[in-house]
Structure formats: structure tokens, C-alpha cells
Amino acid sequence: VADGSRGALHTGCICGAVQLRGSIPLVWGHGEQKQIVPRPDIHLQNIDPSYEYTLRHFELLWRRYGAPVIVFDLVRQTEKKARESLLG
């Protein structure tokens, strides 16, 4: 790290991290809703059964930011009525 006037403030290795928060790289939607509801049902679509979209998403992250790509699954795993857990 340099401040422009005195040269390097630290010597040795430098580490950086990028946090990217986004949507699940799956094909999903809310289906047809006859009325507006606060928590509509989630429908996983079988458009991409081999998960090519997901693979392309992580390849893009790897090319853009390098390795390692670390993923945290923040999808609810237990729910009274299965909604998000259908995606996880």
C-alpha cells in the first residue's frame, strides 16, 4: 500500500477480497399469480436441467476475479411452507 509521498507503507503480500451478492443462478419464477401476494410461490423451471447457466455464472466470476471463488448458500433450508428451500 502506498500513500504517494513516502512510498510503501507495508511490505510483503497484499490480499484483497470482493463480495458479490446476487440472485441464485437458476431459472426460476413466481408462476402466474391471480392476485398480488406478499410472498408468492417459487417455481423452479426445467429449462436448464444440466445447470449450464449456473456453470457460466461461476466461470464468469472466476475469469473476472480469479480463484478461489467461495460461495455461501443463504437460502433458507427449513421453512414452515417450502419456498426458498426448493431452490437450495
Sine and cosine of phi, psi and omega as CSV:
sin_phi,cos_phi,sin_psi,cos_psi,sin_omega,cos_omega
0.00,0.00,0.73,-0.68,-0.01,-1.00
-0.82,-0.57,0.56,-0.83,0.03,-1.00
-0.97,-0.22,0.01,1.00,0.05,-1.00
1.00,-0.01,-0.31,0.95,-0.03,-1.00
-0.91,-0.42,-0.61,0.79,-0.07,-1.00
-0.95,-0.32,0.00,1.00,-0.04,-1.00
1.00,0.00,-0.50,-0.86,-0.09,-1.00
-0.96,0.30,0.72,-0.69,0.07,-1.00
-1.00,0.08,-0.52,0.85,0.00,-1.00
-0.71,-0.71,0.51,-0.86,0.11,-0.99
-0.89,-0.45,0.42,-0.91,0.02,-1.00
0.93,-0.36,-0.42,-0.91,-0.08,-1.00
-0.98,0.19,0.55,-0.84,0.07,-1.00
-0.86,-0.50,0.67,-0.74,-0.02,-1.00
-0.84,-0.55,0.61,-0.79,0.06,-1.00
-0.71,-0.71,0.34,-0.94,0.02,-1.00
-0.62,-0.78,0.52,-0.85,0.07,-1.00
-0.83,-0.56,0.79,-0.61,0.08,-1.00
-0.96,-0.27,0.83,-0.56,0.00,-1.00
-0.85,-0.53,0.88,-0.47,0.02,-1.00
-0.94,-0.33,0.78,-0.63,-0.05,-1.00
-0.39,-0.92,-0.20,-0.98,-0.04,-1.00
-0.99,0.15,0.25,-0.97,0.04,-1.00
-0.95,0.31,0.80,-0.60,-0.03,-1.00
-0.98,0.20,0.84,0.54,0.07,-1.00
-0.81,-0.59,0.28,-0.96,0.07,-1.00
-1.00,-0.08,0.93,-0.36,-0.03,-1.00
-0.54,-0.84,0.27,-0.96,0.01,-1.00
-0.35,-0.94,-0.12,-0.99,-0.03,-1.00
-0.97,-0.25,0.00,1.00,-0.01,-1.00
0.93,0.36,-0.13,-0.99,0.02,-1.00
-0.99,0.15,0.77,-0.64,0.03,-1.00
-0.91,-0.41,0.80,-0.60,0.03,-1.00
-0.98,0.20,-0.37,0.93,0.03,-1.00
-0.54,-0.84,0.32,-0.95,0.02,-1.00
-0.98,0.20,0.80,-0.60,0.03,-1.00
-0.81,-0.59,0.52,-0.86,-0.06,-1.00
-0.91,0.41,-0.53,0.85,-0.01,-1.00
-0.74,-0.67,0.99,0.16,-0.03,-1.00
-0.93,0.38,0.41,-0.91,0.04,-1.00
-0.90,0.44,0.53,-0.85,0.04,-1.00
-0.97,-0.23,0.73,-0.68,0.00,-1.00
-0.87,-0.49,0.89,-0.45,0.08,-1.00
-0.98,0.17,0.79,-0.61,-0.08,-1.00
-0.98,-0.17,0.58,-0.81,-0.03,-1.00
-1.00,-0.01,0.55,0.83,0.00,-1.00
-0.95,0.30,-0.52,0.86,-0.09,-1.00
-0.80,-0.60,0.93,0.37,-0.09,-1.00
-0.91,0.42,-0.40,0.92,0.01,-1.00
-1.00,-0.08,0.13,0.99,0.07,-1.00
0.85,0.52,0.61,0.79,0.05,-1.00
-0.89,0.46,-0.63,0.78,0.01,-1.00
-0.89,0.46,-0.65,0.76,0.02,-1.00
-0.91,0.42,-0.70,0.72,0.03,-1.00
-0.87,0.49,-0.72,0.70,0.02,-1.00
-0.89,0.46,-0.61,0.79,0.02,-1.00
-0.86,0.50,-0.75,0.66,-0.03,-1.00
-0.96,0.28,-0.51,0.86,0.11,-0.99
-0.90,0.43,-0.64,0.77,0.05,-1.00
-0.89,0.45,-0.69,0.72,0.04,-1.00
-0.88,0.48,-0.67,0.75,-0.01,-1.00
-0.91,0.42,-0.69,0.72,0.02,-1.00
-0.92,0.40,-0.64,0.77,-0.06,-1.00
-0.96,0.28,-0.68,0.74,-0.14,-0.99
-0.91,-0.41,-0.21,0.98,-0.03,-1.00
1.00,0.09,-0.03,-1.00,-0.05,-1.00
-0.98,-0.18,0.43,-0.90,-0.02,1.00
-1.00,0.08,0.45,-0.89,0.16,-0.99
-0.98,-0.20,0.90,-0.43,-0.04,-1.00
-0.95,-0.31,0.75,-0.66,-0.10,-1.00
-0.88,-0.48,0.73,-0.69,0.11,-0.99
-0.93,-0.37,0.80,-0.60,0.03,-1.00
-1.00,0.05,0.95,-0.30,-0.01,-1.00
-0.98,-0.20,0.20,0.98,0.02,-1.00
-0.96,0.28,0.70,-0.72,0.02,-1.00
-0.88,0.48,0.76,-0.65,-0.02,-1.00
-1.00,-0.09,-0.45,0.90,0.03,-1.00
-0.80,-0.59,0.76,-0.64,0.00,-1.00
-0.57,-0.82,0.43,-0.90,0.09,-1.00
-0.89,0.46,-0.73,0.68,0.09,-1.00
-0.89,-0.46,0.83,-0.55,-0.07,-1.00
-0.88,0.48,0.88,-0.47,0.06,-1.00
-0.76,-0.66,-0.99,0.11,0.01,-1.00
-0.89,0.47,-0.56,0.83,-0.05,-1.00
-0.88,0.47,-0.33,0.95,0.08,-1.00
-0.91,0.42,-0.46,0.89,-0.04,-1.00
-1.00,0.03,-0.42,0.91,-0.09,-1.00
-1.00,0.02,0.00,0.00,0.00,0.00
